Amino acid sequence: MNRPPRVLLLARGHGFGHAARDLRIVKAMRRLRPDVEIEVMASGSAAVYLDLYGEAFADMGIGDHEDMSPAAGRRIWELLDRYDPFDLVIADEVVWALAFCATRWRRRAILLTDWFYSELGAPESDPILDQAGEILLLDFSAAHPGPVGFTTPVQAFGPVVEDFGVGRDAARAGLGVAASDTVAVLTVGGMTAMVDNTAIARLTVRTWLDHAPPGHRLFVLAEPFCPVPAERAGDVVWAGFTAEPEKYYAAADLVVTNANGTVTSDLVWNRIPVLAMTHPAVSYPESFALRVKAMSEAGMTVHAEATVSPAELWRLMNQAMRNDCRPDPAFEWATGEQVARHLLARLDYMLAKSDPAP
């Protein structure tokens, strides 16, 4: 081959979680194989995330709430038709790319996912996934007992986690927080307007204002969404979306999350106490509920519904602060490098398969 190998990764939005794991994988692939050209496409909040981190990408121009629609599928086909075939295509839940690669480019894309159609109550759509050459399950296999309606091989790698790289003391110094201060962080990812995220965020702030003593600080990784009394302005800090969330997490006595988000696994991996919240108004795949349940039962998180009273939430927040949070070795855990090595081996296989014999 006279040209460098070419890889395309398509990152779905629908929050920051897909882009976060994809960026870890892409960085590891580049570090391991600088000779490989890697291009990234992103949609919705994945584009927001990658822009925040200075990663070059092509914006698919697809919103978070339309990325599973037929219109999104037509847009994906239109975009990919502008390119010559890549040596390897990696689709992070961009399922529309599977059929394109199989029919137009005559090669199978690798699918990264943490759900299957059968877990969404649509088992009749599972055969769509047979258009992938391989499925990498970036989740705990315990959350996916099956059955499934496809035959494509699945490898369960587990959530793609990463060490935060900053200690508690350094993080607190960077935020101007004393070692003895009580600090919590609220994060609900890139889709703050979703019903469950809104409910979680508002209840958490209300609970903090009602029950946290003055001087205890709550850092909110979102733009302001509710008023705070002037006398408590220093106790609720609107940090906004940041490219350094790890600094806030490492400094925290507690992080409040949407339990369905991937950041929960990151926090557990780094042994940061987590209050993982859900809300019944929003439906997720069955596997998400199984993951939330498994993590709570294993003691990795404390779980709360966003329908409880502020007094009950305050009790659960204090319970979570005392929780000895640590990753359970009975569950799968992956790093960006582990996934990258697997993908690069797949790339080399595809290159060897396509090169004519000398």
Backbone torsions as a table, in degrees:
resi	resn	phi	psi	omega
1	MET	NA	128.7	-176.8
2	ASN	-90.3	-8.8	-179.1
3	ARG	-117.3	161.1	177.1
4	PRO	-66.2	149.5	174.4
5	PRO	-61.2	143.4	-176.5
6	ARG	-119.2	130.7	-179.6
7	VAL	-125.7	139.4	175.2
8	LEU	-119.2	129.6	173.6
9	LEU	-117.4	127.7	177.8
10	LEU	-107.4	121.0	-175.9
11	ALA	-107.8	120.8	174.5
12	ARG	-74.8	149.7	174.3
13	GLY	-83.9	-117.4	-178.9
14	HIS	60.4	47.8	-175.7
15	GLY	106.9	178.3	-176.8
16	PHE	-91.3	-11.2	-170.6
17	GLY	-62.5	-42.3	-179.9
18	HIS	-64.3	-46.8	-178.5
19	ALA	-64.5	-36.1	-179.5
20	ALA	-62.3	-48.3	-179.2
21	ARG	-70.9	-36.0	-179.8
22	ASP	-64.4	-40.6	-179.5
23	LEU	-65.3	-37.2	176.6
24	ARG	-63.4	-41.7	-179.7
25	ILE	-67.2	-45.1	-178.6
26	VAL	-63.1	-44.8	179.6
27	LYS	-61.3	-40.2	179.1
28	ALA	-67.3	-39.4	178.0
29	MET	-62.8	-42.0	179.5
30	ARG	-66.5	-38.0	179.6
31	ARG	-67.4	-40.3	-178.2
32	LEU	-76.0	-34.9	-176.0
33	ARG	-137.3	81.0	179.8
34	PRO	-63.3	-14.9	-179.2
35	ASP	-77.8	-12.4	-176.4
36	VAL	-91.6	129.6	175.5
37	GLU	-87.3	122.2	-178.0
38	ILE	-118.4	121.4	175.0
39	GLU	-108.4	147.4	-176.7
40	VAL	-123.8	135.1	167.6
41	MET	-115.7	145.8	-177.4
42	ALA	-144.2	153.0	177.5
43	SER	-126.9	157.4	172.4
44	GLY	52.4	-133.2	-175.5
45	SER	-71.3	-15.2	172.2
46	ALA	-63.7	-37.9	177.2
47	ALA	-65.0	-39.6	177.0
48	VAL	-61.0	-45.1	-178.2
49	TYR	-63.5	-50.0	-177.3
50	LEU	-63.7	-36.6	176.3
51	ASP	-64.3	-38.9	178.7
52	LEU	-59.7	-34.0	-177.4
53	TYR	-98.0	6.0	175.9
54	GLY	72.9	22.9	179.3
55	GLU	-87.9	129.4	177.7
56	ALA	-71.4	137.3	-179.4
57	PHE	-160.2	162.2	171.8
58	ALA	-99.5	125.4	-179.6
59	ASP	-79.3	123.4	-179.3
60	MET	-72.5	-16.2	179.8
61	GLY	70.6	33.3	-179.2
62	ILE	-120.5	128.6	-179.9
63	GLY	-76.7	159.0	-178.6
64	ASP	-57.1	-39.7	-172.8
65	HIS	-86.9	1.8	178.3
66	GLU	-122.4	8.7	-170.6
67	ASP	-74.3	-8.7	174.9
68	MET	-107.3	8.4	-176.3
69	SER	-84.5	158.1	174.9
70	PRO	-57.2	-33.5	178.1
71	ALA	-62.6	-38.6	176.8
72	ALA	-64.4	-38.5	177.9
73	GLY	-62.2	-43.3	178.4
74	ARG	-63.7	-38.3	179.5
75	ARG	-65.1	-42.3	178.9
76	ILE	-61.2	-46.1	179.6
77	TRP	-62.3	-41.2	179.1
78	GLU	-62.0	-42.2	-179.2
79	LEU	-68.1	-47.2	-176.4
80	LEU	-67.7	-27.5	178.4
81	ASP	-65.0	-15.1	179.6
82	ARG	-82.4	-9.0	-174.4
83	TYR	-109.7	152.7	165.1
84	ASP	-73.5	155.1	-178.0
85	PRO	-56.8	138.9	173.9
86	PHE	-87.1	158.1	178.7
87	ASP	-73.0	-28.6	177.4
88	LEU	-149.3	134.2	175.7
89	VAL	-117.6	130.8	178.5
90	ILE	-118.2	120.3	-176.6
91	ALA	-115.0	112.1	176.3
92	ASP	-86.9	89.5	179.6
93	GLU	62.1	13.5	172.2
94	VAL	-88.3	76.5	-170.6
95	VAL	-66.6	-22.4	179.9
96	TRP	-63.2	-24.3	-178.4
97	ALA	-75.3	-19.1	-176.2
98	LEU	-63.7	-49.1	-178.7
99	ALA	-66.9	-38.4	179.3
100	PHE	-59.5	-51.4	-177.0
101	CYS	-61.6	-39.1	-177.8
102	ALA	-70.3	-35.7	-174.5
103	THR	-96.3	-42.4	-176.8
104	ARG	-82.5	-47.5	-173.8
105	TRP	-99.0	-4.2	177.0
106	ARG	56.6	40.6	174.6
107	ARG	-148.8	154.5	-174.7
108	ARG	-95.9	129.2	175.2
109	ALA	-79.2	157.8	173.1
110	ILE	-95.7	130.6	-179.1
111	LEU	-100.5	127.6	169.6
112	LEU	-101.1	131.4	-177.5
113	THR	-159.1	165.6	169.4
114	ASP	-132.0	22.5	173.5
115	TRP	-155.6	159.2	173.0
116	PHE	-124.1	158.7	-177.6
117	TYR	-59.3	-36.8	-179.8
118	SER	-60.8	-28.0	178.7
119	GLU	-79.1	-11.2	174.9
120	LEU	-96.3	4.5	-177.3
121	GLY	82.0	19.5	-179.8
122	ALA	-129.7	62.6	-177.5
123	PRO	-60.7	-24.3	179.6
124	GLU	-65.3	-17.4	179.5
125	SER	-94.4	-8.2	-180.0
126	ASP	-54.5	-37.0	-179.3
127	PRO	-59.4	-17.4	174.4
128	ILE	-55.7	-34.6	-175.9
129	LEU	-73.4	-11.0	175.2
130	ASP	-71.9	-7.5	175.2
131	GLN	-80.2	-11.3	175.6
132	ALA	-82.0	149.9	176.4
133	GLY	-78.9	-26.0	-179.0
134	GLU	-164.2	150.5	176.6
135	ILE	-119.2	124.1	174.4
136	LEU	-101.1	113.9	-179.9
137	LEU	-87.0	108.5	-178.3
138	LEU	-93.7	60.8	-175.1
139	ASP	-162.1	173.4	176.6
140	PHE	-74.8	132.4	179.0
141	SER	-63.9	-25.7	179.5
142	ALA	-61.8	-23.0	179.8
143	ALA	-85.0	0.1	-174.8
144	HIS	-133.8	67.8	-176.7
145	PRO	-72.8	-14.0	-178.2
146	GLY	81.2	-170.8	2.9
147	PRO	-77.3	163.8	177.0
148	VAL	-123.1	161.5	-175.4
149	GLY	-110.0	36.0	176.5
150	PHE	-138.9	166.0	-177.1
151	THR	-117.6	-4.4	178.6
152	THR	-56.7	134.0	179.3
153	PRO	-59.8	139.8	179.5
154	VAL	-119.2	133.4	172.1
155	GLN	-117.9	123.7	179.8
156	ALA	-89.9	106.5	178.4
157	PHE	-89.1	-30.3	-172.9
158	GLY	95.8	171.8	178.7
159	PRO	-59.2	144.9	178.7
160	VAL	-87.3	101.4	-175.1
161	VAL	-107.2	168.4	-176.9
162	GLU	-153.9	140.7	173.6
163	ASP	-65.0	138.3	-175.9
164	PHE	-68.6	-25.8	175.5
165	GLY	77.3	10.6	176.2
166	VAL	-142.1	134.4	-179.6
167	GLY	-84.6	168.7	-177.9
168	ARG	-60.0	-45.8	-176.3
169	ASP	-64.2	-45.6	-179.2
170	ALA	-66.3	-38.6	179.6
171	ALA	-64.6	-43.3	-179.2
172	ARG	-67.3	-38.5	177.6
173	ALA	-62.4	-40.3	179.7
174	GLY	-65.6	-26.3	-179.8
175	LEU	-97.8	-1.0	-178.1
176	GLY	70.7	33.7	-177.7
177	VAL	-109.3	131.0	179.2
178	ALA	-73.0	155.8	-178.4
179	ALA	-60.5	-30.1	-176.2
180	SER	-89.6	-7.0	-177.5
181	ASP	-71.6	148.3	173.2
182	THR	-92.9	125.1	-174.3
183	VAL	-131.6	131.1	171.3
184	ALA	-122.8	157.0	178.4
185	VAL	-127.9	137.3	174.8
186	LEU	-112.9	125.4	176.6
187	THR	-140.0	129.9	177.3
188	VAL	-126.8	19.7	173.5
189	GLY	78.0	-157.6	-171.1
190	GLY	-92.0	-1.5	-177.8
191	MET	-118.4	66.3	-173.8
192	THR	-67.5	-19.8	-177.6
193	ALA	-82.4	-9.4	177.7
194	MET	-62.0	147.6	-174.0
195	VAL	-55.5	-45.9	-177.3
196	ASP	-68.9	-41.0	178.9
197	ASN	-63.6	-41.2	178.2
198	THR	-62.5	-44.9	-179.7
199	ALA	-64.0	-44.3	179.2
200	ILE	-61.3	-47.0	-176.4
201	ALA	-64.9	-47.0	-177.1
202	ARG	-66.7	-41.2	179.4
203	LEU	-65.5	-38.9	-179.8
204	THR	-64.3	-46.5	179.8
205	VAL	-64.6	-43.3	179.0
206	ARG	-60.2	-44.8	179.8
207	THR	-61.5	-41.8	179.8
208	TRP	-62.6	-45.0	-179.6
209	LEU	-67.3	-34.3	-178.5
210	ASP	-76.6	-33.2	-167.4
211	HIS	-124.0	-25.1	-177.6
212	ALA	-74.9	132.4	177.8
213	PRO	-61.0	149.6	175.7
214	PRO	-54.2	139.3	-178.6
215	GLY	97.0	-19.6	172.2
216	HIS	-78.7	129.9	-171.5
217	ARG	-108.7	139.4	172.9
218	LEU	-116.0	114.7	175.2
219	PHE	-90.6	124.8	-178.2
220	VAL	-107.9	116.5	-179.2
221	LEU	-87.0	64.6	178.9
222	ALA	-164.4	166.8	175.5
223	GLU	-75.5	155.5	-178.7
224	PRO	-55.0	134.5	-179.8
225	PHE	-130.4	-0.2	176.9
226	CYS	-156.4	155.0	-179.6
227	PRO	-73.2	150.7	176.2
228	VAL	-127.3	130.1	179.5
229	PRO	-54.3	142.8	-175.7
230	ALA	-55.3	-37.6	-177.9
231	GLU	-71.9	-12.7	178.3
232	ARG	-112.6	12.3	-175.4
233	ALA	-58.6	-32.6	180.0
234	GLY	-79.0	-10.2	-177.5
235	ASP	-92.9	-17.4	173.9
236	VAL	-122.7	109.3	-174.0
237	VAL	-106.3	116.5	179.9
238	TRP	-83.8	98.4	-176.0
239	ALA	-85.8	-15.3	-180.0
240	GLY	69.5	-175.7	174.1
241	PHE	-72.5	134.1	-174.3
242	THR	-136.2	149.6	174.9
243	ALA	-84.6	1.1	178.8
244	GLU	-126.3	51.2	-179.9
245	PRO	-64.2	-26.5	-178.8
246	GLU	-60.4	-32.4	178.7
247	LYS	-62.3	-41.0	179.0
248	TYR	-70.0	-43.2	-179.1
249	TYR	-62.1	-45.5	-176.8
250	ALA	-65.1	-27.4	-178.5
251	ALA	-82.5	-11.8	-167.1
252	ALA	-84.6	146.6	166.5
253	ASP	-83.3	-19.3	-178.3
254	LEU	-160.7	140.0	170.9
255	VAL	-120.4	129.1	177.0
256	VAL	-98.9	125.8	-176.7
257	THR	-130.8	166.4	160.6
258	ASN	-76.9	119.6	-174.2
259	ALA	-59.1	-22.8	-177.8
260	ASN	-81.2	-9.2	-178.5
261	GLY	-83.4	156.4	-176.9
262	THR	-75.6	-18.1	-179.7
263	VAL	-62.8	-25.7	178.8
264	THR	-57.4	-42.6	179.0
265	SER	-65.6	-39.8	177.2
266	ASP	-58.8	-44.0	-178.2
267	LEU	-65.6	-43.5	177.7
268	VAL	-61.3	-44.4	180.0
269	TRP	-57.3	-37.0	-178.9
270	ASN	-93.0	8.3	174.5
271	ARG	60.8	40.7	174.1
272	ILE	-99.7	124.9	-179.6
273	PRO	-56.7	135.4	-174.2
274	VAL	-126.1	132.2	164.0
275	LEU	-103.1	107.7	-174.5
276	ALA	-97.5	115.7	-171.6
277	MET	-109.6	150.3	175.1
278	THR	-133.5	169.5	177.4
279	HIS	-145.0	132.2	-174.8
280	PRO	-69.6	-9.1	-176.6
281	ALA	-73.6	-17.2	-177.0
282	VAL	-119.0	132.0	-179.7
283	SER	-95.9	135.8	175.5
284	TYR	-122.4	168.6	175.3
285	PRO	-56.8	152.0	179.5
286	GLU	-54.6	-33.7	-178.2
287	SER	-63.3	-31.0	-179.9
288	PHE	-64.8	-45.3	178.8
289	ALA	-62.5	-37.9	178.6
290	LEU	-66.3	-37.8	177.6
291	ARG	-65.5	-46.1	179.3
292	VAL	-59.0	-44.7	-179.7
293	LYS	-64.5	-44.5	-178.2
294	ALA	-63.6	-42.1	-178.8
295	MET	-67.5	-39.1	178.8
296	SER	-67.8	-45.8	-178.5
297	GLU	-66.2	-28.8	178.3
298	ALA	-82.2	-1.7	178.5
299	GLY	80.6	10.3	-179.8
300	MET	-76.8	-26.0	178.9
301	THR	-140.4	166.4	165.0
302	VAL	-109.1	131.7	-175.4
303	HIS	-101.9	143.8	176.6
304	ALA	-144.2	143.4	171.5
305	GLU	-87.8	142.1	-179.5
306	ALA	-79.6	18.4	176.5
307	THR	-107.2	-0.6	-178.8
308	VAL	-76.5	167.5	177.7
309	SER	-75.2	158.3	175.5
310	PRO	-56.4	-37.0	179.4
311	ALA	-63.7	-42.5	178.8
312	GLU	-68.6	-39.1	178.6
313	LEU	-64.3	-38.9	178.5
314	TRP	-61.4	-40.2	176.9
315	ARG	-61.8	-43.8	-179.8
316	LEU	-68.9	-34.4	176.6
317	MET	-62.7	-42.5	178.6
318	ASN	-68.4	-36.1	175.2
319	GLN	-62.4	-43.3	-179.8
320	ALA	-65.2	-37.2	179.1
321	MET	-61.2	-30.9	-178.6
322	ARG	-87.9	-6.5	-175.4
323	ASN	-72.5	133.3	177.6
324	ASP	-83.1	81.7	-173.1
325	CYS	-74.1	125.6	176.7
326	ARG	-158.3	149.8	-179.0
327	PRO	-68.9	134.2	178.4
328	ASP	-82.2	121.0	-177.8
329	PRO	-67.3	-9.8	176.9
330	ALA	-73.3	-12.0	-179.9
331	PHE	-104.4	154.0	177.4
332	GLU	-75.2	142.5	174.7
333	TRP	-138.8	139.7	-177.2
334	ALA	-129.4	156.3	171.0
335	THR	-111.1	162.8	176.5
336	GLY	-58.2	-36.0	-178.8
337	GLU	-67.2	-40.2	179.3
338	GLN	-61.7	-44.3	178.6
339	VAL	-67.5	-40.4	-179.6
340	ALA	-60.9	-42.6	179.7
341	ARG	-62.0	-39.8	178.1
342	HIS	-64.4	-43.2	-178.9
343	LEU	-67.3	-38.6	179.2
344	LEU	-67.7	-35.4	175.5
345	ALA	-64.8	-38.6	176.7
346	ARG	-64.4	-40.5	177.4
347	LEU	-60.2	-47.2	-179.5
348	ASP	-61.8	-36.9	177.2
349	TYR	-63.6	-44.0	-179.9
350	MET	-64.5	-39.3	179.8
351	LEU	-66.0	-43.6	179.9
352	ALA	-64.8	-35.4	-179.5
353	LYS	-68.8	-34.7	-175.5
354	SER	-87.7	-21.6	-179.1
355	ASP	-74.0	133.0	177.0
356	PRO	-68.6	147.8	178.0
357	ALA	-64.1	141.6	-179.9
358	PRO	-67.9	NA	NA
